[in-house]
Amino acid sequence: MEAKDVIIIGGGPAGLTAAIYTSRAFLSTVIFSGRAWGGQLMLTTKVENYPGFPQGILGPDLMQKFADQAHEFGAQILKDDVKKVDFSKKPFLIEGETNSFLAQSVIIATGAASQWLGLPNEQRLIGKGVSVCATCDGFFFKDKKVAVVGGGNSAMEEALALTKFASQVTIINRSENFKATPIMLERVKSNPKINILTNKIVVDILGKEKVEGLVLEDVLTSGKLALEVSGVFIAIGRKPATEIFQGQLELDQKGYIVIHEKTKTSIDAVFVAGDAADPAYRQAVTAAGFGCMAAMDLEKWFEEKKSD
């Protein structure tokens, strides 16, 4: 089995940007984009904060442009999910559901997935009032009432960001205890636009074509409460898609890939880009930049290898 120069695992902004750079550098590049390719942008509608599109662009359309550009320069894109990797020896073995390759080097760009509530109407109304990113979608709720579900720092940050646009923000937490730090909680409580509901869970999201309200349940009394909102932001955590790398690479306690230098992982010739190593920014533009950095680091690795 001939080894490819580069195998990229992940087909979101980070992975596809990396592929543009590596393929333009005449490195044979194969992308395992996964069947659910495109990353989190495939779950969004209009994207207005990605540079170069002053009128905005639909998330899936933007990712298609990424893929078309990578393909234009010769990258091979496989809608196949990687099931197993072996980084114990070179060339590395990458096994997908239907394809397997050897690789001289690897860029991991598997991203991180948002945790969902698991409600029947939740997935149906994504992009129609259901969101996981206030930075991305807050502008669409100008002068409207919205809710944020969660009790950690991420939920507090989402709520505070939404106050720039929404007329009222209601935080819904399943208990009276918050995981957020005291200072973040104090900022939220002191903001006149924010209302906090404790001991409540969301049991239904209402609306046919768009979100029109929520049904809440009191965890102490089991009583139901209707809440009129135009949007709901789910902020109950994110999980990096790094399970297949456990025991192969160094991961932190939350499962994010540990960066040792620039974009290098704990294994030589294995690089990382995007949300799989970034719990902080989580934006398409930062993921794309991260992919560029990983590709440039990889190119330098090849140059140093040739000179040895």
C-alpha positions as CSV (number, residue, x, y, z in Angstrom):
1,M,0.0,0.0,0.0
2,E,1.5,3.3,-1.1
3,A,1.8,6.0,1.5
4,K,0.1,9.3,0.8
5,D,2.1,12.4,1.8
6,V,-0.8,13.8,3.9
7,I,-4.0,12.3,5.3
8,I,-6.4,14.9,6.8
9,I,-9.0,13.6,9.2
10,G,-11.9,16.0,9.2
11,G,-13.8,18.0,6.5
12,G,-14.7,21.2,8.2
13,P,-13.1,24.7,7.8
14,A,-9.8,23.5,9.4
15,G,-9.4,20.3,7.4
16,L,-10.4,21.7,4.0
17,T,-8.2,24.8,4.4
18,A,-5.3,22.6,5.3
19,A,-6.0,20.6,2.2
20,I,-5.9,23.7,0.0
21,Y,-2.4,24.5,1.3
22,T,-0.9,20.9,1.2
23,S,-2.3,20.2,-2.2
24,R,-1.0,23.5,-3.6
25,A,2.4,22.4,-2.2
26,F,2.2,19.3,-4.4
27,L,1.8,17.0,-1.5
28,S,-0.5,14.1,-2.2
29,T,-3.5,14.8,0.0
30,V,-6.5,12.7,1.0
31,I,-9.2,14.1,3.2
32,F,-11.4,11.8,5.3
33,S,-14.2,14.3,5.5
34,G,-16.7,11.9,7.1
35,R,-20.2,11.3,6.0
36,A,-21.4,14.4,8.0
37,W,-18.8,16.5,6.3
38,G,-18.5,20.3,6.6
39,G,-18.4,20.7,10.4
40,Q,-20.7,22.9,12.4
41,L,-21.4,25.3,9.5
42,M,-23.6,22.6,8.0
43,L,-26.0,23.2,10.8
44,T,-26.2,26.9,10.3
45,T,-28.2,29.0,7.8
46,K,-26.8,32.4,6.9
47,V,-23.2,33.2,7.9
48,E,-22.5,36.9,8.1
49,N,-19.2,37.0,10.0
50,Y,-16.9,35.1,7.6
51,P,-14.7,37.6,5.6
52,G,-15.3,38.0,1.9
53,F,-19.1,37.7,1.9
54,P,-20.6,41.1,2.7
55,Q,-24.2,39.9,2.1
56,G,-23.6,36.7,4.0
57,I,-23.6,33.1,2.8
58,L,-25.4,30.0,3.7
59,G,-23.2,27.7,5.9
60,P,-23.4,24.6,3.6
61,D,-22.7,26.8,0.5
62,L,-19.6,28.2,2.2
63,M,-18.3,24.7,3.0
64,Q,-19.0,23.6,-0.6
65,K,-16.7,26.4,-1.8
66,F,-14.0,25.2,0.6
67,A,-14.4,21.7,-0.7
68,D,-14.4,22.8,-4.4
69,Q,-11.2,24.8,-3.8
70,A,-9.4,21.9,-2.2
71,H,-10.5,19.6,-5.0
72,E,-9.4,22.1,-7.6
73,F,-5.8,21.8,-6.4
74,G,-5.9,18.0,-6.4
75,A,-7.0,17.0,-2.9
76,Q,-9.0,13.8,-2.8
77,I,-12.0,14.1,-0.6
78,L,-13.6,10.9,0.8
79,K,-16.9,11.1,2.6
80,D,-15.7,8.3,4.9
81,D,-15.4,8.2,8.6
82,V,-12.1,7.1,10.2
83,K,-12.6,4.2,12.6
84,K,-9.0,3.5,13.6
85,V,-5.5,5.0,13.5
86,D,-2.1,3.6,14.3
87,F,0.4,6.2,15.1
88,S,2.9,3.7,16.7
89,K,5.0,3.3,13.5
90,K,5.6,5.1,10.2
91,P,4.0,5.3,7.8
92,F,0.8,5.7,9.8
93,L,-2.2,3.5,9.1
94,I,-5.5,5.3,8.7
95,E,-8.6,3.0,8.5
96,G,-12.0,4.3,7.4
97,E,-15.2,2.4,7.0
98,T,-14.5,1.7,3.3
99,N,-11.0,3.1,2.7
100,S,-7.6,2.6,4.2
101,F,-4.4,4.5,3.6
102,L,-0.8,4.7,4.8
103,A,0.3,8.3,5.6
104,Q,3.7,10.0,5.9
105,S,2.0,12.7,7.9
106,V,-1.4,13.5,9.4
107,I,-3.5,16.6,10.2
108,I,-6.3,16.0,12.6
109,A,-9.2,18.4,12.2
110,T,-12.1,16.4,13.6
111,G,-13.6,19.3,15.4
112,A,-15.9,19.3,18.4
113,A,-19.6,18.7,18.6
114,S,-22.1,20.7,20.6
115,Q,-24.1,18.8,23.2
116,W,-27.9,18.8,22.5
117,L,-31.0,18.5,24.7
118,G,-32.3,15.6,22.6
119,L,-35.8,17.0,22.1
120,P,-37.9,16.0,19.0
121,N,-38.1,19.5,17.6
122,E,-34.6,20.6,18.4
123,Q,-32.8,19.3,15.3
124,R,-35.7,20.3,13.0
125,L,-35.5,24.0,14.1
126,I,-31.7,24.4,14.0
127,G,-31.1,27.6,12.1
128,K,-34.7,28.6,12.6
129,G,-34.3,29.8,16.2
130,V,-32.3,27.0,17.7
131,S,-28.6,27.8,17.9
132,V,-25.4,26.9,19.8
133,C,-23.5,30.1,19.0
134,A,-24.4,33.6,20.1
135,T,-21.5,35.1,18.3
136,C,-22.7,33.5,15.0
137,D,-26.4,34.1,15.3
138,G,-27.1,36.8,17.9
139,F,-27.5,39.5,15.3
140,F,-30.6,37.7,14.0
141,F,-32.5,38.2,17.3
142,K,-32.3,42.0,17.5
143,D,-35.0,43.3,19.8
144,K,-36.4,39.8,20.4
145,K,-36.7,37.6,23.5
146,V,-34.4,34.6,23.6
147,A,-33.4,31.9,26.1
148,V,-30.0,30.3,27.0
149,V,-30.0,26.7,28.4
150,G,-27.1,25.9,30.7
151,G,-25.4,26.9,33.9
152,G,-21.7,27.1,33.1
153,N,-19.4,29.8,32.0
154,S,-20.2,29.2,28.3
155,A,-23.9,29.8,29.1
156,M,-23.1,33.0,30.9
157,E,-20.9,34.2,28.1
158,E,-23.7,33.4,25.5
159,A,-26.3,35.3,27.6
160,L,-24.1,38.4,28.0
161,A,-23.2,38.4,24.3
162,L,-26.9,38.2,23.4
163,T,-27.8,41.2,25.5
164,K,-26.2,43.3,22.7
165,F,-29.1,42.3,20.4
166,A,-32.0,40.8,22.3
167,S,-34.6,42.7,24.3
168,Q,-34.6,40.0,27.0
169,V,-32.4,37.0,27.7
170,T,-33.7,34.2,30.0
171,I,-31.1,31.7,31.4
172,I,-32.6,28.3,32.1
173,N,-30.7,26.1,34.6
174,R,-31.8,22.7,35.8
175,S,-30.8,23.4,39.5
176,E,-30.1,26.3,41.8
177,N,-26.4,25.6,41.6
178,F,-24.3,27.0,38.7
179,K,-21.1,25.6,37.3
180,A,-20.1,29.2,36.3
181,T,-17.5,31.1,38.2
182,P,-18.8,33.6,40.8
183,I,-17.6,36.5,38.8
184,M,-19.4,35.4,35.6
185,L,-22.5,34.7,37.6
186,E,-22.4,38.2,39.2
187,R,-22.0,39.8,35.8
188,V,-25.1,38.0,34.6
189,K,-27.2,38.8,37.7
190,S,-26.3,42.5,37.4
191,N,-27.4,42.8,33.8
192,P,-30.9,44.2,33.6
193,K,-31.7,42.4,30.4
194,I,-31.0,38.9,31.9
195,N,-33.6,36.9,33.8
196,I,-32.6,33.6,35.5
197,L,-34.9,30.6,35.9
198,T,-33.6,27.8,38.2
199,N,-34.8,24.2,38.8
200,K,-36.2,24.2,35.2
201,I,-35.6,22.0,32.2
202,V,-36.7,22.4,28.6
203,V,-39.1,19.6,27.6
204,D,-40.3,21.0,24.3
205,I,-39.4,23.6,21.7
206,L,-42.5,25.1,20.1
207,G,-42.9,26.4,16.5
208,K,-43.6,25.1,13.1
209,E,-41.4,27.1,10.8
210,K,-39.4,28.9,13.5
211,V,-39.0,28.9,17.3
212,E,-42.0,30.5,19.0
213,G,-41.6,29.3,22.6
214,L,-40.5,26.7,25.0
215,V,-42.2,24.4,27.4
216,L,-40.4,24.2,30.7
217,E,-40.8,21.7,33.6
218,D,-40.0,22.4,37.2
219,V,-37.7,19.6,38.4
220,L,-39.1,20.0,42.0
221,T,-42.8,20.1,41.3
222,S,-43.1,18.6,37.8
223,G,-45.2,21.6,36.9
224,K,-45.2,23.0,33.4
225,L,-44.4,26.6,32.3
226,A,-44.7,28.2,28.8
227,L,-42.0,30.7,27.9
228,E,-42.4,32.9,24.8
229,V,-39.1,33.3,23.0
230,S,-38.0,33.6,19.4
231,G,-34.7,31.8,19.9
232,V,-33.0,29.3,22.2
233,F,-29.3,28.9,22.6
234,I,-28.1,25.5,23.8
235,A,-25.0,25.9,26.0
236,I,-24.6,22.7,27.9
237,G,-21.2,21.9,26.7
238,R,-19.1,20.7,23.7
239,K,-17.3,17.4,23.2
240,P,-14.2,17.2,21.0
241,A,-14.4,14.4,18.4
242,T,-11.2,12.7,19.5
243,E,-12.3,9.3,20.9
244,I,-10.4,7.4,18.2
245,F,-7.1,9.1,19.3
246,Q,-7.3,7.9,22.9
247,G,-4.1,6.0,23.7
248,Q,-2.5,7.3,20.5
249,L,-2.1,11.0,21.3
250,E,-1.9,13.1,24.4
251,L,-5.3,14.5,25.2
252,D,-6.3,16.8,28.1
253,Q,-8.9,16.0,30.7
254,K,-11.7,17.1,28.5
255,G,-10.5,15.2,25.5
256,Y,-8.9,18.1,23.5
257,I,-5.7,17.3,21.7
258,V,-2.7,18.7,23.5
259,I,-0.4,21.0,21.4
260,H,3.3,20.7,22.1
261,E,4.7,23.3,19.7
262,K,2.8,25.4,17.1
263,T,0.4,22.8,15.7
264,K,2.4,19.7,16.6
265,T,0.9,16.9,18.7
266,S,2.7,14.4,21.0
267,I,3.6,12.3,17.9
268,D,6.1,13.4,15.3
269,A,4.4,14.2,11.9
270,V,1.0,14.4,13.4
271,F,-0.5,17.9,13.5
272,V,-3.8,19.3,14.7
273,A,-6.1,22.1,13.6
274,G,-9.4,23.6,14.6
275,D,-11.8,22.8,17.4
276,A,-10.3,19.4,18.3
277,A,-7.6,21.5,20.0
278,D,-9.5,24.8,20.6
279,P,-12.1,25.0,23.3
280,A,-12.0,28.8,23.3
281,Y,-12.7,30.5,20.0
282,R,-14.8,27.9,18.0
283,Q,-15.2,30.1,14.9
284,A,-15.0,29.1,11.3
285,V,-12.5,31.8,10.6
286,T,-10.2,30.7,13.4
287,A,-10.5,27.1,12.4
288,A,-9.6,28.0,8.9
289,G,-6.6,29.9,10.1
290,F,-5.6,27.0,12.3
291,G,-5.8,24.7,9.3
292,C,-3.4,27.0,7.4
293,M,-1.0,26.9,10.3
294,A,-1.0,23.1,10.5
295,A,-0.4,22.8,6.8
296,M,2.5,25.2,6.8
297,D,4.0,23.4,9.8
298,L,3.6,20.1,8.0
299,E,5.2,21.5,4.8
300,K,8.2,22.6,6.9
301,W,8.4,19.1,8.4
302,F,8.6,17.7,4.9
303,E,11.4,20.2,4.0
304,E,13.4,19.3,7.1
305,K,12.9,15.6,6.4
306,K,14.3,16.0,2.9
307,S,17.4,17.8,4.2
308,D,18.2,15.1,6.8
